[in-house]
Amino acid sequence: MAENEQDKKDGKPPLNDYVKFTGMGFQMIAIIGVFTYAGYRIDLSAQHQTKWVTAVLALVGVFISLYVVISSIKKS
């Protein structure tokens, strides 16, 4: 009961938060996917034996997506 009263006081329905956090998950997947794909294409065009560029850009994508999520949570 207390949760429903708190949500009414905030003026935001609880479904709104679920949609926001679900959207953040998809946003993280998209950022990591784009960076990983870019690294894969670079490795493919340069014909590297070891896929170092893919690994590095995938990690960069993870860090960028974490930054985006943390900064988004701080705003709300």
C-alpha positions in Angstrom: 0.0 0.0 0.0 2.8 2.4 0.9 4.4 2.0 -2.6 1.1 3.0 -4.3 0.8 6.1 -2.1 4.4 7.1 -2.8 3.9 6.7 -6.5 0.8 8.9 -6.4 2.7 11.6 -4.4 5.5 11.6 -7.0 3.0 12.0 -9.8 4.7 9.3 -11.9 3.0 6.0 -12.5 5.3 3.0 -11.7 5.0 1.7 -15.3 6.9 4.8 -16.5 10.0 3.7 -14.6 9.9 0.2 -16.1 9.7 1.6 -19.6 12.6 4.0 -18.9 14.9 1.2 -17.5 13.9 -1.1 -20.3 14.8 1.6 -22.8 18.2 2.0 -21.1 18.9 -1.7 -21.6 18.1 -1.5 -25.3 20.2 1.6 -25.6 23.2 -0.2 -24.0 22.7 -3.2 -26.4 22.7 -0.8 -29.4 25.8 1.2 -28.3 27.8 -2.0 -27.6 26.6 -3.6 -30.8 27.5 -0.6 -33.0 31.0 -0.4 -31.5 31.6 -4.2 -31.8 30.4 -4.2 -35.4 32.7 -1.3 -36.2 35.6 -3.2 -34.7 34.6 -6.3 -36.6 34.5 -4.4 -39.9 37.9 -2.8 -39.3 39.4 -6.2 -38.4 37.9 -7.7 -41.6 39.2 -4.9 -43.9 42.7 -5.0 -42.3 42.7 -8.8 -42.4 44.0 -9.1 -38.8 44.7 -12.6 -37.5 43.7 -11.7 -34.0 40.6 -9.6 -33.6 42.1 -7.0 -31.3 40.2 -4.0 -32.7 36.9 -5.8 -32.2 37.8 -6.5 -28.6 39.0 -3.0 -27.8 36.0 -1.3 -29.5 33.6 -3.7 -27.7 35.1 -2.6 -24.4 34.9 1.1 -25.4 31.2 0.5 -26.2 30.6 -1.1 -22.7 32.3 1.9 -21.0 30.3 4.4 -23.0 27.0 2.7 -22.4 27.7 2.5 -18.7 28.5 6.2 -18.7 25.2 7.0 -20.6 23.2 4.9 -18.1 24.8 6.3 -15.0 24.4 9.9 -16.2 20.8 9.2 -17.1 20.1 7.8 -13.6 21.7 10.8 -12.0 19.3 13.1 -14.0 16.2 11.4 -12.7 
